[in-house]
Amino acid sequence: MNWLTIKQSLSQLFTSRCELCFNLKSKIEPLCEACIEELPWLGPACQRCALPMAQLGPLLCEACQRLPPVLDETVALFRYAWPLNQFIFQLKFQRQLYWAKYLGGLMAYYGTQRTLPQAWIPIPLALGRGQQRGYNQALELARPLSRAFNIPILWSICYRVKATSIQGQLTSYAARYRNLKQAFHITQCHLPAHVALVDDVVTSGATATALASALKAKGVARVDLWCCCRTIRKSVFI
């Protein structure tokens, strides 16, 4: 078998179709380069809450300047819009875990210029949901980050101690935050000074804020949030 035959065989082996445009592509990743460029990238955003901002504006939005959130930094790649909403749905409810590997890898690639934490903490699922689903999508997203930066995942140091209503059914930030107040228990006493929470989508920020508050009460100095998507709405972080 000559080299040309080998090259053609390898090309056929690793050629597949893009998940969006269905055109042939030569890479193993689910999307072609053209579709990656067309994704709803977040762009310039507030450092604390990831609310989109003008490129030449300040690092913090007006709301975060007026009342700094508990979270010290929010790293988000995309607006929560099509097709990311479909990818996240397939990840969470159809067991398409390759989306976690791919999206987590993108988070790692585009997060190299950020201040890195000493540990990743996937946001725990609500009581019973982990058993029902069989996995935590936040943990799956954290795995590529851990491998890329050689930073450990503290996946068992916190859990939810009370059943809460579904956040999506609550319309105000105050209701969402009350729903999650004292919902998390931290099991470890000696924690790193700087940790980063990992989640798929941030909407109101109430879940991350509640967990960050619990971690800071245990002595953590800095808590960031790394997420795949940010819903675009008025900033409601505190």
Summary of the structure (lengths in Angstrom):
residues: 238
radius of gyration: 19.2
end to end distance: 64.7
largest distance: 69.0
contacts: 729
relative contact order: 0.17
helix: 36%
strand: 18%
